[in-house]
Amino acid sequence: MKLDIDDDIRKAKTIPSKFYHSPKVYRKLKKIFNRSWQFVGDTDLLEKNNVHPDILLEGMVDEPYVLTKDGKNIRCLSNVCTHRGTIVCEKATKTKNLVCGYHGRQFHIDGKMKFMPEFEDVENFPSKSDNLPRIEMDLWKKMIFIINDKKCDISELIGPMIERLSWLPIEEFKYKPEMSRIYNVKANWALYCDNYLEGFHIPFVHKDLNQTLEYDEYFTEGIDNTVLQIGIGKDNENTFELPKNHQDYGKNVAAYYFFLFPNMMFNFYPWGLSVNVVKPKSPEETQIEYFTYVWKEELMEKGAGSGLDKVELEDEEIVESVQKGIKSKAYDRGRYSPRREIGVHYFHKLIQKYY
């Protein structure tokens, strides 16, 4: 399917509606997600347990992985036994060795094959192929990112975010599982991202949020593989205390919203950080995982970063309505507002580039 997104937003039409519900299109997207960095948590995951297994984007990439730690060394390994393909680790634990529950193959914590019963007569065993393969991993402060098929360095994705927010002590932010959430949305993953990438809908969908932000000063910019949106507060309460040499110094910045292509949202507020990972489950189903990191607890539930559950439910309702509408034979493509939908246009161009 040809997307045909014009570089000139004044001339461009949005992505064809088929993109948002076609099973064929959905299957082809696996290549994009395989080659994209994904946020999976922070180093505190390995504080009590030195082994933490999971599946990378289940429903799209479906790659079993396991984070392991010995001393200060953190790595990401395949969680598939090199003997017969069994999942090695089923749950987070503290252990000295990784042991497959099928035939007892053992691996050191760094993935190197350690022991296998009944293999005394096997020639050229063990070899490098018997070790658990590494999966590429990188860190920003305490945040862990992994990628299944590395085509770029993590700096190429998070560079604009680091440049703008290098002054923030991210390592001091505390993960709050009780404040984190998982939402299931009956809509395509890209529709959810479209909605996130514009403040155009705020006055119409988010009445409470609109009371805290200056709509006319809402800022959007596409940079590399990132879209930055800045919410400006109506006064200087519940806004960032920016360093004097910062490019936004003097502005009442209430929120920095960073979208990292293709599916991650890093939302910085004066109280801390909300990371939203958009996980495609099917052409018309998406799971949103919220990771909540608190910096200044006394600022919670104030300003643009308050009432996030309510904002999420409002977004879900409108996006699910769009999912129903785009399947109509009467609709195929729309147009962009050159002032308000810069982020959506940029996102669509990135999809066209990598699709």
N, C-alpha and C positions, 0 to 999 in steps of 0.2 A: 504494500500500500504506500502510495506517494503522499507525503505529508504536505509538501509545498508551502512552507511558512516563509513569507517574504521578509527580508531583513528590515524593510521599512515598515514600522508599525502602523503608519498611516494607510498603507496599502494592504497590509496582511490580513488574512483570514485565519481563524483558529483551527486547531487540529480537527480533522474529519471525525464525526461522531462515532463512527465504527471503531475507532481506536479505543474507545472506552468500554466496549462490550464484546469485541471479537475474540473468541478463544484462540484463533490463529495468531492474531497480533500479540496476545498475552504470552503465548509460547515463545515467540521470537524475542521477547523482552529479557529472557533469561541471560542472554549475552551481555546486556547492559549491566544487570545486577551482579553477574559473575565478576565483572571488571570494576566494580565500584567498592570503595572503602565503606565499611559498615561499623557503626558504633555498637559495642556489645556490653558496655559497663565500665567499671573503673577498677583500679588495682585493689580496692578493698574487698572485691570478690574473693581474693585469695589470702585474706588476712587470717581467717580461722581455718579454712580448708585450703590445701595447696593444689587441689584439683577441682576444676569447674567445667563440666561438659554442657553443651547446648547444640542447637542446630541453626545454622546460618540461614535466615529468611526462609523458614519452613513454608512451603507452598509455592516458592519461586526458585531459590537456589538449592535448598535442601541439602546443605553440606554439613555433616556431623563434625564438630570440632571439640577440642578440649584445651582449656587454658591450664597450664601447670606452673608451679613455682618451686624453686629450691634456692635457699638463700635470698639474694636480691634478683635472681634471674627469673624473668617471666617469659614464657613462650606460648605459642599456639600450635597445636598438633592436630593432625587428622585423628578422629576418634573411631576409625575403622580398622579392625585387626587385619594385619597383613597375611594372615593364614587363610581364613575363609570369609572375611568381610563382615564379621560380627561387630556390633557396637561394643567398644571396650568398656567405657565408663558410663554408668547409667545415672549417677547422681554425684553431687559435690561431696567431697570427702577429704580426709587427711590421710596420706599414705606415702610410703617410700617407693612403691612400684605400682605400675598399671598392670592389671591382670585380667585377661579375657576370660569371661565366664563360660565360654563354649568348650575350649580344649586346653585351657590353662596356660596359654602363651603369656609370657611376662615381658614387660618393657620397663627400662629405667624411666625416671621422671622426665628425662630429656628426650624420650622417644626411642632410644636405642634398644634393640631387641636383647633381652637378657637371658631368657631360658624358654625352652619348648620341650615338653615331654614326648617321648617316642619318636625322636627325630635323629637318633644316633647314626643311622645309615644314609642320611640324605647328603648328597654331594654338594660341595660349595655352599654350605650352610653354617652359620648365617651369613648373609650378604647385606649390602646396603639396602636392597629392596625389602628386606625383612624389618627394617626400622619403620616407625611411624613417620610419615612425611610431615615436614613443617608446612604450616599455613602462614603466609606473610602477616605480620603484626607490627603495629607501631603505636607510639604513645604521644599524646599531647597532655602535658602535666601528668595527671593521674588517669586520664581518659584513654580507654583501650579501643583501637580500631583494628579490624582485620579485613583482608581481601582475599577472595578465592583465586582470582586470576590477575595477578598484578600487572598493570599497564602504566601506572603512574605512581609517583611518591605521594605520601599523605600531604606533604607541604603544598602540592598543586591543588589540593581541595580546600584545606583549612587555612591557607596562607592569608586570605583577606580577613578572616576571623582573628587570627593571631595578631595581625598588624593593628587591628582596631582595639583589641582587648588584652594586649600583652600585660597591661598594668593590673589586671584583675588577679587576685590570689586564688586561682581555681583549685589549687591543692588544699586550700582551707575549706572548700565547700563540702558539706556532709550529705551523703546520700540518705534519703528518708524513704524507706520502703513503704511505710504506712501512708505516705502522701503520694506514692506512685500509683499509676493506674494502667489498665488495659481496656481499650474500647474496641468493639467490633462494629464496623460500619458497612452497610449494604450499598457500597458504591465502589467504583474503580479507584485504585490507588492514585492515579494521576488527577482525577477530579478532586480528590482531597487536597492534593498539592496545589492545584490551580486556585482553590479557594484560599489556601494559606498565603499565596503569593500576591495578594492584592488587598489593600485597605478600602477598596471601593465599596465593599458590602457592609463595612462597619456601621455606618449610620442606620442602615436598614435592618441588619440582623442582630447586632450587638449594642443594644440601647445603653446598657450600663457602661460598657467599655468606651462607648462614644462620649460619655460624660467626662472621661479622664484624659482624652487625647484631643489635640488640635488637628482636626481633619485636614484643614488646608495646608498644614505643615508636614503631613505624612510623607516620608522620603523613601524612595525605592531605587535601587541600582543593581545592575547585573555586573558581576566581576568574575572573570574566569569561569569556574564551574559553581559559582556561588551567587545567590541573590541576597542582598542586604536590604532590610526594611528597618526604618527607625521611627518609633512612635514618640512624638513630642508631647509632653504634658502641658496642661493648661496653666499650671503654675509651677513653682520650683519645689513643691512638696512631693515626696515619693519619687524623686528623680536621682540620677547618678551624680555623685560628687566626682567630676572628671578632673584629671590632672591639668594643670595650667597649659602644658604644652600639647594637649590633645587636640586633634583637628575639630572635635565637636564641642570644645570648651566654650561656655557661654550659652549653650542650648539646654533647655529643660528636657533632657533625654529620659524618657520613662521606660523605654524598652528597646533593646537591639534584637531583631529577629534575623537569624542567619539560616538560610536554606542551603544545604549542601547536596548537590545533585548526586543521585536522583531522588532520595527519599528521606533525608534527615533534616530536622529542624532544631536548631540550638537557640533557645529563647532566654535572653539575659535580662533580668530585672534587678532593681536595687536590693531585693532580698536574696537573689541567687540565680539558679538556672533550671529551666525545664527543657529536657531533651525529648523530642518526639520522634520516634522511629516509625515510619510508615511501612507496614509489611503487607505486600500483596498476597492475597490468599487464593483468589480466583479472579476472572475478568470483572466480576461485580461484587467482590467481597474484599475488605481490607481490615487489617488489625492495626491499631495505633497503640504503641507502648510508650507511656510517659515515664521518664526517669526524673525524679525531683531531687535537686541538690540545693540545700539551704546554706546561705552565707550569713545573713542577718535576720534571724527569726523574728525580731521585733517589727520588721517591715512586711511580714507576711500579711496577706489579705488587705493590702493597701495599694492604691494606684493601678496601673495597667496590668500588673502581675497578680491581681486578686480575682477571685471567682473563676478560676480556670476551668473547673468542672462545668459551670454554666455556659461558658464560652464554647467549650468542646461540644456540648449537647446541642447548642444553637447551630454550630457548624455542621454537625452530623445531620440534623434535620434538613438543612438547605441542600447539602451535598446529595443526600439520598433522593431528594426531590429532583435534582438535576439528573441523576442516574436514570430515573424514570423518563424524564423528558427527552434525553438525547437518543433514546431508542425509537422515538417517533419517526415515521417516514416523512413527516413535515419539516424535520430539522436535520441539517448536516453541519454547517459551519456558521460561526458568527464573526463579528469584528471586534477589534480591541479599542479601548479608550487609550489614546496616546499619552494621556496624563496619569491615568489610574491603573492601567494594566501592563505596565512595563515589565514587572516580574513574571507575569503569566506568559507574555510574549517571549521573554528570554528563556524561560523554562521550555517552551515549545520548540524553540530553536535548538536547544541542547538535545532534546529528544530526537529531533530531526538529524542532528549531527551524529549521534551515536546509534541510532536505531538501525 
